[in-house]
């Protein structure tokens, strides 16, 4: 098992859960509180609990972080501080251009529609500084322009905190600290809050969403260790089919939760159901897993980030420009604008990165020639 080859099923699930999150935000913006939009006579609704998809992203992020640290265990070429700084620099610049594209459009749309004077719009732009640089989650008193970026804020923060321990104390951290950390924090949140969702609830030291990401990435770190253990076994065909059945059932249960009005307290057991599914997905026990070894699924996985980042201004535009249209029309419009924005984001950012336009503008002989 290597970290270089992408897991096709994970990439497909990234895409599916990103759509679920998009549909959740559409539901949240356009369905009146207390109203239920049922999907036919199925007893399901339109992703009223679609936020649960974020938990999948945190679990996967924790897994990949632990996998990366595991394969560097024998690498002592750099002091751990320098290695951590370079790793964070790489992650930041891999994500920041795509985030910058989306948040600039979001700032413009929000400032125009939410503020009425030029001065107020200018102040809105200035107050967006923390959101631009992933600092909002630290508690800076700034306009949270695109609340969806909380996931990136927390992901970067937890990665920074975990990396040293994963590199220097991998075995103890992954097998003892992470599972206990996940249980204690999730237990605390279950006791203190109605459900796992919620972004800007202030605990006194940090936002509630930090605890959400910290616990789930810790759980994700344990996932890598467990998949390595599972992959040491030789399963029979019947055993593989049974575990594949369990994996599918777990995802179905998660999907059912995401499309119901179940009490939000059930979000906590759903996280553990999803965790079991993720363990099995990464273990590649499913007999048909090779079907997903296709580059198209890797592209869908990348598209999930672009969909996630570009949905907020899309929903804002539809809300302001198509207020009287039916819910179905609004859904179609939100999806269409999000996909167009995601495509533009990908094309523009990749063109700038491939031609090193920013570096060439700022630095003379950027390639060291």
C-alpha positions as CSV (number, residue, x, y, z in Angstrom):
1,X,0.0,0.0,0.0
2,X,1.4,3.3,-1.0
3,X,0.5,6.9,-0.6
4,X,1.2,7.9,-4.3
5,X,-1.7,6.0,-5.9
6,X,-5.1,7.5,-5.3
7,X,-7.9,5.3,-4.1
8,X,-10.6,5.6,-6.8
9,X,-13.5,4.9,-4.4
10,X,-12.3,7.5,-2.0
11,X,-12.0,10.1,-4.8
12,X,-15.5,9.2,-6.0
13,X,-16.9,9.6,-2.5
14,X,-15.2,12.9,-2.1
15,X,-17.2,14.1,-5.1
16,X,-20.4,12.6,-3.8
17,X,-20.0,14.1,-0.4
18,X,-19.1,17.5,-1.9
19,X,-22.4,17.5,-3.8
20,X,-24.2,16.5,-0.6
21,X,-22.6,19.5,1.2
22,X,-23.7,21.8,-1.7
23,X,-27.2,20.4,-1.6
24,X,-27.3,21.0,2.2
25,X,-26.4,24.6,1.8
26,X,-29.0,25.0,-0.9
27,X,-31.5,23.5,1.4
28,X,-30.4,25.7,4.3
29,X,-30.7,28.9,2.2
30,X,-33.9,28.2,0.3
31,X,-36.1,26.0,2.5
32,X,-38.0,27.8,5.2
33,X,-37.2,26.8,8.8
34,X,-39.6,24.0,9.9
35,X,-40.4,23.2,6.2
36,X,-39.6,19.7,4.9
37,X,-38.9,19.0,1.2
38,X,-39.6,15.3,0.8
39,X,-38.2,13.3,-2.1
40,X,-41.3,11.6,-3.4
41,X,-42.8,9.1,-1.0
42,X,-39.4,7.8,0.1
43,X,-39.5,9.4,3.5
44,X,-36.3,11.2,2.7
45,X,-35.7,14.9,2.2
46,X,-33.3,17.1,0.3
47,X,-30.1,16.8,2.3
48,X,-31.2,18.5,5.5
49,X,-28.3,16.8,7.2
50,X,-25.9,16.9,4.3
51,X,-23.3,18.7,6.4
52,X,-22.2,15.2,7.5
53,X,-20.1,15.1,4.4
54,X,-17.5,17.3,6.0
55,X,-16.8,14.5,8.5
56,X,-15.7,12.3,5.6
57,X,-13.2,14.9,4.5
58,X,-11.7,15.2,7.9
59,X,-11.4,11.4,8.3
60,X,-9.7,11.1,4.9
61,X,-7.4,14.1,5.8
62,X,-6.3,12.4,9.0
63,X,-5.7,9.1,7.2
64,X,-3.5,10.8,4.5
65,X,-1.6,12.8,7.1
66,X,-0.7,9.7,9.1
67,X,0.2,7.8,5.9
68,X,2.5,10.6,4.8
69,X,4.2,10.7,8.2
70,X,4.6,6.9,8.3
71,X,6.5,6.7,5.0
72,X,8.9,9.4,6.2
73,X,9.8,7.7,9.5
74,X,13.4,7.0,8.3
75,X,13.9,10.4,6.7
76,X,16.1,12.5,9.0
77,X,17.4,14.8,6.2
78,X,15.9,17.9,7.8
79,X,15.3,19.1,11.4
80,X,11.6,18.5,12.3
81,X,10.9,22.2,12.5
82,X,12.2,22.9,9.0
83,X,10.4,19.8,7.6
84,X,7.1,20.8,9.2
85,X,7.4,24.4,7.9
86,X,8.2,23.2,4.4
87,X,5.3,20.7,4.5
88,X,2.9,23.4,5.6
89,X,4.2,25.8,3.0
90,X,3.5,23.2,0.3
91,X,0.0,22.5,1.6
92,X,-0.8,26.2,1.8
93,X,0.3,27.0,-1.7
94,X,-1.4,23.9,-3.1
95,X,-4.8,25.1,-1.8
96,X,-4.5,28.9,-1.6
97,X,-4.8,29.9,-5.3
98,X,-8.1,28.0,-5.6
99,X,-9.3,29.4,-2.4
100,X,-8.3,32.9,-3.4
101,X,-10.2,32.7,-6.7
102,X,-13.4,31.7,-4.9
103,X,-13.1,34.1,-2.0
104,X,-12.5,37.1,-4.2
105,X,-15.7,36.4,-6.1
106,X,-17.5,35.8,-2.8
107,X,-16.3,39.1,-1.3
108,X,-17.4,41.0,-4.4
109,X,-20.8,39.3,-4.4
110,X,-21.4,39.7,-0.7
111,X,-20.2,43.3,-0.6
112,X,-22.4,44.3,-3.5
113,X,-25.6,42.6,-2.3
114,X,-25.3,42.9,1.5
115,X,-24.0,46.5,1.7
116,X,-25.7,49.6,0.2
117,X,-22.9,52.3,0.1
118,X,-19.5,52.4,-1.4
119,X,-17.9,53.1,2.0
120,X,-19.7,50.1,3.6
121,X,-18.6,47.9,0.7
122,X,-15.0,49.0,1.1
123,X,-15.2,48.3,4.9
124,X,-16.6,44.8,4.1
125,X,-13.6,44.1,1.9
126,X,-11.2,45.3,4.5
127,X,-12.9,43.3,7.2
128,X,-12.4,40.1,5.1
129,X,-8.7,40.0,5.7
130,X,-8.8,37.0,8.2
131,X,-11.0,35.0,5.9
132,X,-8.6,35.4,3.0
133,X,-5.6,34.0,4.9
134,X,-7.3,31.1,6.8
135,X,-7.1,33.0,10.1
136,X,-10.8,33.4,11.0
137,X,-10.9,30.2,13.0
138,X,-8.4,31.6,15.5
139,X,-11.0,34.1,16.6
140,X,-9.9,37.3,14.8
141,X,-12.8,39.7,14.8
142,X,-13.3,39.8,11.0
143,X,-16.1,39.2,8.5
144,X,-16.4,35.4,7.9
145,X,-16.9,35.9,4.2
146,X,-17.2,32.3,3.1
147,X,-17.9,30.1,6.1
148,X,-17.1,27.0,4.1
149,X,-13.4,27.9,4.4
150,X,-13.6,26.9,8.1
151,X,-12.8,23.3,7.0
152,X,-9.6,24.5,5.4
153,X,-8.7,26.7,8.4
154,X,-9.1,23.8,10.8
155,X,-7.4,21.3,8.4
156,X,-4.3,23.4,8.2
157,X,-4.3,24.1,12.0
158,X,-4.7,20.4,13.0
159,X,-2.1,19.3,10.4
160,X,0.4,21.8,11.9
161,X,-0.3,20.5,15.4
162,X,-0.3,16.8,14.6
163,X,2.7,16.6,12.2
164,X,5.5,16.7,14.9
165,X,3.9,14.0,17.0
166,X,3.3,11.8,13.9
167,X,6.9,12.1,12.8
168,X,8.5,11.8,16.2
169,X,6.1,9.6,18.2
170,X,4.1,7.9,15.4
171,X,3.3,4.6,17.1
172,X,2.2,6.1,20.5
173,X,0.4,9.0,18.9
174,X,-1.6,7.0,16.4
175,X,-2.4,4.0,18.5
176,X,-3.0,5.6,21.9
177,X,-3.2,9.4,21.8
178,X,-5.4,9.8,18.7
179,X,-8.2,7.3,19.6
180,X,-8.4,8.7,23.1
181,X,-8.3,12.3,21.9
182,X,-11.2,11.5,19.4
183,X,-13.3,9.8,22.1
184,X,-12.8,12.5,24.7
185,X,-13.5,15.4,22.3
186,X,-16.5,13.7,20.6
187,X,-17.9,12.7,24.0
188,X,-17.5,16.3,25.3
189,X,-19.2,17.7,22.2
190,X,-22.1,15.1,22.5
191,X,-22.5,16.2,26.1
192,X,-22.3,20.0,25.5
193,X,-23.9,20.4,22.1
194,X,-27.0,19.2,20.3
195,X,-25.0,17.8,17.3
196,X,-21.7,17.9,15.5
197,X,-22.7,20.7,13.1
198,X,-22.1,24.3,13.7
199,X,-19.2,26.5,12.9
200,X,-19.1,29.8,14.8
201,X,-20.0,28.7,18.3
202,X,-17.3,30.2,20.5
203,X,-16.0,28.0,23.3
204,X,-14.0,30.7,25.1
205,X,-10.7,29.8,23.5
206,X,-11.6,28.7,19.9
207,X,-14.6,27.9,17.7
208,X,-16.6,24.7,18.1
209,X,-15.6,23.7,14.6
210,X,-11.9,23.4,15.7
211,X,-13.0,20.6,18.1
212,X,-14.9,19.0,15.3
213,X,-11.9,18.8,13.0
214,X,-9.4,17.9,15.7
215,X,-11.4,14.9,16.9
216,X,-12.2,13.6,13.4
217,X,-8.7,14.0,12.0
218,X,-7.4,12.1,15.1
219,X,-9.9,9.4,14.3
220,X,-8.6,9.5,10.7
221,X,-5.0,9.0,11.9
222,X,-6.0,5.8,13.6
223,X,-7.7,4.7,10.4
224,X,-4.3,4.4,8.6
225,X,-2.9,2.2,11.3
226,X,-6.0,0.0,11.3
227,X,-6.0,-0.4,7.5
228,X,-2.4,-1.5,7.6
229,X,-3.3,-4.1,10.2
230,X,-6.3,-5.3,8.2
231,X,-4.3,-5.7,5.0
232,X,-2.1,-8.2,6.7
233,X,-4.9,-10.7,6.6
234,X,-5.8,-12.9,3.7
235,X,-9.6,-12.8,3.3
236,X,-11.7,-15.5,1.6
237,X,-14.0,-14.5,-1.2
238,X,-16.9,-14.9,1.3
239,X,-15.1,-12.7,3.8
240,X,-14.4,-10.0,1.2
241,X,-18.0,-10.0,0.1
242,X,-19.2,-9.8,3.7
243,X,-17.0,-6.8,4.5
244,X,-17.9,-5.2,1.2
245,X,-21.5,-5.5,2.2
246,X,-20.8,-3.9,5.6
247,X,-19.0,-1.0,3.8
248,X,-21.9,-0.4,1.5
249,X,-24.5,-0.6,4.3
250,X,-22.5,1.9,6.4
251,X,-22.5,4.4,3.5
252,X,-26.2,3.9,2.9
253,X,-26.8,4.6,6.6
254,X,-24.8,7.8,6.3
255,X,-26.7,8.8,3.2
256,X,-30.1,8.1,4.9
257,X,-29.1,10.3,7.8
258,X,-28.0,13.1,5.5
259,X,-31.5,13.0,3.9
260,X,-33.7,12.9,7.0
261,X,-34.8,15.1,9.8
262,X,-33.4,12.8,12.4
263,X,-32.4,14.4,15.7
264,X,-28.9,16.0,15.3
265,X,-27.7,14.0,18.3
266,X,-27.4,11.0,16.0
267,X,-24.6,12.7,14.1
268,X,-22.2,11.3,16.6
269,X,-23.0,7.6,16.1
270,X,-23.1,8.4,12.3
271,X,-19.5,9.5,12.5
272,X,-18.4,6.1,13.8
273,X,-20.5,4.4,11.2
274,X,-18.7,6.5,8.5
275,X,-15.4,5.7,10.2
276,X,-16.0,2.0,9.8
277,X,-16.9,2.5,6.1
278,X,-13.7,4.6,5.5
279,X,-11.5,1.9,7.1
280,X,-13.0,-0.7,4.8
281,X,-12.7,1.6,1.7
282,X,-9.0,2.4,2.3
283,X,-8.3,-1.3,3.0
284,X,-9.4,-2.2,-0.6
285,X,-11.2,-5.4,0.6
286,X,-14.1,-4.8,-1.7
287,X,-13.8,-7.3,-4.6
288,X,-14.7,-4.6,-7.2
289,X,-12.2,-1.9,-5.9
290,X,-10.1,-2.3,-9.0
291,X,-13.0,-1.0,-11.1
292,X,-12.4,2.4,-9.6
293,X,-8.7,2.5,-10.6
294,X,-9.4,4.9,-13.4
295,X,-8.0,8.5,-13.7
296,X,-11.6,9.8,-14.1
297,X,-12.2,9.2,-10.4
298,X,-9.1,11.1,-9.5
299,X,-10.4,14.1,-11.5
300,X,-13.7,13.8,-9.6
301,X,-11.8,13.9,-6.4
302,X,-10.1,17.1,-7.3
303,X,-13.4,18.6,-8.5
304,X,-14.8,18.1,-5.0
305,X,-12.5,20.8,-3.6
306,X,-13.5,23.2,-6.4
307,X,-17.2,22.5,-5.9
308,X,-16.8,23.0,-2.2
309,X,-15.0,26.4,-2.6
310,X,-17.2,27.9,-5.3
311,X,-20.7,27.1,-4.0
312,X,-21.1,30.0,-1.5
313,X,-21.1,32.9,-4.0
314,X,-23.2,30.7,-6.4
315,X,-25.9,30.4,-3.8
316,X,-25.7,34.1,-3.0
317,X,-26.1,35.0,-6.7
318,X,-29.2,32.8,-7.1
319,X,-30.7,34.1,-3.9
320,X,-30.4,37.7,-5.0
321,X,-31.0,37.3,-8.7
322,X,-33.7,34.6,-8.8
323,X,-35.7,35.2,-5.6
324,X,-39.1,34.2,-7.0
325,X,-38.1,31.1,-8.9
326,X,-39.2,27.6,-7.8
327,X,-36.9,25.6,-5.6
328,X,-36.1,23.2,-8.4
329,X,-34.9,26.1,-10.7
330,X,-32.8,27.5,-7.8
331,X,-31.2,24.1,-7.3
332,X,-30.3,23.8,-11.0
333,X,-29.0,27.4,-11.1
334,X,-26.9,26.9,-8.0
335,X,-25.4,23.7,-9.3
336,X,-24.8,25.2,-12.8
337,X,-23.1,28.3,-11.4
338,X,-21.0,26.3,-9.0
339,X,-19.8,23.9,-11.7
340,X,-19.0,26.8,-14.1
341,X,-17.1,28.6,-11.3
342,X,-15.2,25.5,-10.4
343,X,-14.2,25.0,-14.1
344,X,-13.1,28.6,-14.4
345,X,-11.2,28.4,-11.1
346,X,-9.4,25.2,-12.3
347,X,-8.5,26.7,-15.7
348,X,-7.3,30.1,-14.5
349,X,-5.3,28.8,-11.4
350,X,-3.6,26.1,-13.4
351,X,-2.7,28.5,-16.2
352,X,-1.1,30.9,-13.7
353,X,0.7,28.1,-11.8
354,X,2.0,26.4,-15.0
355,X,3.4,29.6,-16.4
356,X,4.7,30.8,-13.0
357,X,3.2,34.2,-13.7
358,X,3.2,35.4,-10.1
359,X,6.8,34.4,-9.5
360,X,7.9,35.9,-12.8
361,X,6.2,39.2,-11.9
362,X,7.8,39.4,-8.5
363,X,11.2,37.6,-8.8
364,X,13.9,38.1,-11.4
365,X,15.0,34.7,-12.8
366,X,12.5,32.8,-10.7
367,X,13.9,29.5,-11.9
368,X,17.4,30.4,-10.6
369,X,18.8,30.8,-14.2
